Amino acid sequence: MSFKKITIVIVIGFLAFVCLANARTLNPVDPVNWRDLVPFLGDIDGWTAEGDAEGSSVSMAGTKISQAERGYADENRTLMIKIADAVASSMMSVGLKMSMNFEIDSSEEYVKKIEIQGFSGVEKYNYADKEAEVMLLLADRFIVQLEGENFEDTKDLVIIADSLDLKGIAALAK
């Protein structure tokens, strides 16, 4: 890992820690149950679902997180879509917000800001591993993450993310 990446990770970690410490003084809101997230992981045109969507709601040390995920495949690529309600975990949403404030374009990878259906996020691509990722923050609490293997870039993930009912997910916020 390069010095620049290590520095960025340290800064993000520190800011997330500060936000988490301050979040204890706010009125907590429970995340939606994982079962409420599963309906947003339906079929995707041109992809075969690898089983049913799975999920969990976890509570640990005062932090509660719900998440659901489902895997997909086409001829030679795999895709995992995850939806997490991170309302009680400022570390997750702060980390994503911080990553939206910088971009990287190198011979190894790119990281770019992105907006889909009015929601901000980041797209990442690793050239050597052909790994693509799109992450979006909805209603300051839901993180929608698409991870793909054997992709040529992030374009197909952006199209798939745009086909999801992002506004419906955001509407779950109470």
C-alpha positions in Angstrom: 0.0 0.0 0.0 1.4 3.4 -1.0 2.2 6.1 1.6 -0.6 8.3 0.0 -3.2 5.5 0.5 -2.0 4.9 4.1 -2.4 8.5 4.9 -5.9 8.7 3.5 -6.9 5.6 5.4 -5.6 7.1 8.7 -7.3 10.4 8.1 -10.6 8.7 7.3 -10.3 6.4 10.3 -9.6 9.4 12.6 -12.5 11.4 11.4 -14.8 8.4 11.6 -13.7 7.9 15.2 -14.4 11.5 16.1 -17.9 11.3 14.5 -18.7 8.1 16.3 -17.6 9.6 19.6 -19.9 12.6 19.0 -22.8 10.4 17.7 -23.3 9.0 21.2 -24.8 12.3 22.2 -27.4 12.2 19.4 -30.8 10.5 19.7 -30.3 7.0 18.3 -32.6 5.6 15.6 -32.9 1.9 15.0 -32.1 0.6 11.5 -34.8 -1.0 9.4 -34.9 -4.8 9.6 -32.9 -6.6 7.0 -36.2 -8.1 5.7 -37.2 -4.6 4.6 -34.1 -4.4 2.4 -34.4 -7.8 0.7 -37.2 -6.7 -1.8 -34.8 -4.2 -3.4 -32.5 -7.1 -4.4 -34.6 -8.5 -7.2 -33.7 -9.9 -10.6 -31.4 -8.0 -12.9 -31.8 -8.2 -16.7 -29.0 -10.3 -18.2 -27.8 -11.7 -14.9 -28.6 -14.9 -13.1 -29.2 -14.6 -9.3 -27.1 -16.9 -7.3 -29.7 -18.0 -4.7 -32.0 -15.8 -2.6 -31.1 -12.6 -1.0 -29.7 -13.0 2.5 -29.4 -10.5 5.4 -29.0 -9.8 9.0 -29.5 -7.2 11.7 -26.7 -7.0 14.2 -26.3 -5.1 17.5 -23.0 -4.7 19.2 -21.7 -2.2 21.7 -24.6 0.1 21.1 -24.2 0.1 17.3 -27.0 -1.5 15.2 -26.6 -2.3 11.5 -28.9 -4.1 9.1 -27.8 -5.4 5.8 -29.0 -7.5 2.9 -27.0 -8.9 -0.1 -27.5 -11.0 -3.2 -25.0 -12.4 -5.7 -25.4 -12.5 -9.4 -23.5 -13.9 -12.4 -23.4 -13.6 -16.2 -21.2 -15.5 -18.6 -17.8 -14.6 -17.1 -18.5 -12.0 -14.4 -19.8 -12.0 -10.8 -21.7 -9.2 -9.1 -22.6 -8.7 -5.4 -25.1 -6.1 -4.4 -25.2 -5.1 -0.7 -27.6 -2.7 1.0 -26.8 -1.6 4.6 -28.7 0.6 6.9 -25.9 2.3 8.8 -28.0 4.9 10.6 -26.4 4.0 13.9 -22.9 3.6 12.6 -21.5 7.0 11.6 -18.2 5.3 10.9 -19.6 3.7 7.7 -21.4 6.7 6.4 -18.6 9.1 7.3 -16.0 6.9 5.6 -18.1 7.0 2.4 -18.7 10.7 2.7 -14.9 11.3 3.1 -14.1 9.1 0.0 -16.5 11.3 -2.0 -14.2 14.3 -1.4 -11.2 12.9 -3.3 -10.4 11.3 -6.6 -7.5 9.0 -7.7 -6.4 8.3 -11.2 -3.3 6.1 -11.3 -1.8 3.2 -13.2 -3.3 0.8 -10.6 -6.8 2.2 -10.1 -9.2 5.0 -10.3 -11.6 6.4 -7.7 -14.2 9.0 -8.9 -17.1 10.8 -7.4 -20.4 9.7 -8.9 -24.1 10.7 -8.8 -26.9 8.3 -9.7 -30.6 9.3 -9.4 -29.5 12.3 -7.3 -27.5 10.2 -4.8 -23.8 10.8 -4.3 -21.2 8.1 -4.1 -17.9 6.8 -5.5 -16.9 4.4 -8.3 -13.7 2.5 -8.0 -11.8 0.3 -10.4 -8.7 -1.8 -10.0 -7.0 -2.5 -13.4 -4.9 -5.5 -12.5 -7.7 -7.4 -10.7 -10.5 -6.2 -12.9 -12.5 -5.4 -9.8 -15.2 -2.7 -10.1 -17.2 -1.1 -7.3 -19.9 1.5 -7.0 -21.0 2.8 -3.5 -23.8 5.2 -2.9 -25.1 7.0 0.2 -28.9 7.3 0.4 -30.7 9.6 3.0 -27.4 9.8 5.0 -27.9 6.3 6.3 -28.3 3.6 3.6 -25.2 2.4 1.8 -25.7 0.6 -1.5 -22.6 -1.2 -2.7 -22.2 -3.1 -6.0 -19.0 -5.1 -6.3 -18.0 -6.8 -9.6 -15.2 -9.1 -10.6 -13.9 -9.5 -14.1 -15.2 -6.1 -15.3 -13.5 -3.9 -17.9 -14.5 -0.7 -16.0 -17.4 0.6 -13.8 -19.8 1.4 -16.6 -22.0 -1.7 -16.3 -22.2 -1.3 -12.5 -23.4 2.3 -12.9 -26.1 1.1 -15.3 -27.2 -1.6 -12.8 -27.1 0.8 -9.9 -29.3 3.2 -11.9 -31.8 0.4 -12.5 -32.2 -0.2 -8.7 -35.1 1.5 -6.8 -32.7 3.8 -4.9 -35.5 6.3 -4.0 -37.5 3.4 -2.6 -34.6 2.4 -0.4 -34.1 6.1 0.8 -37.8 6.3 1.6 -37.3 3.7 4.3 -35.6 6.3 6.4 -37.8 7.4 9.3 
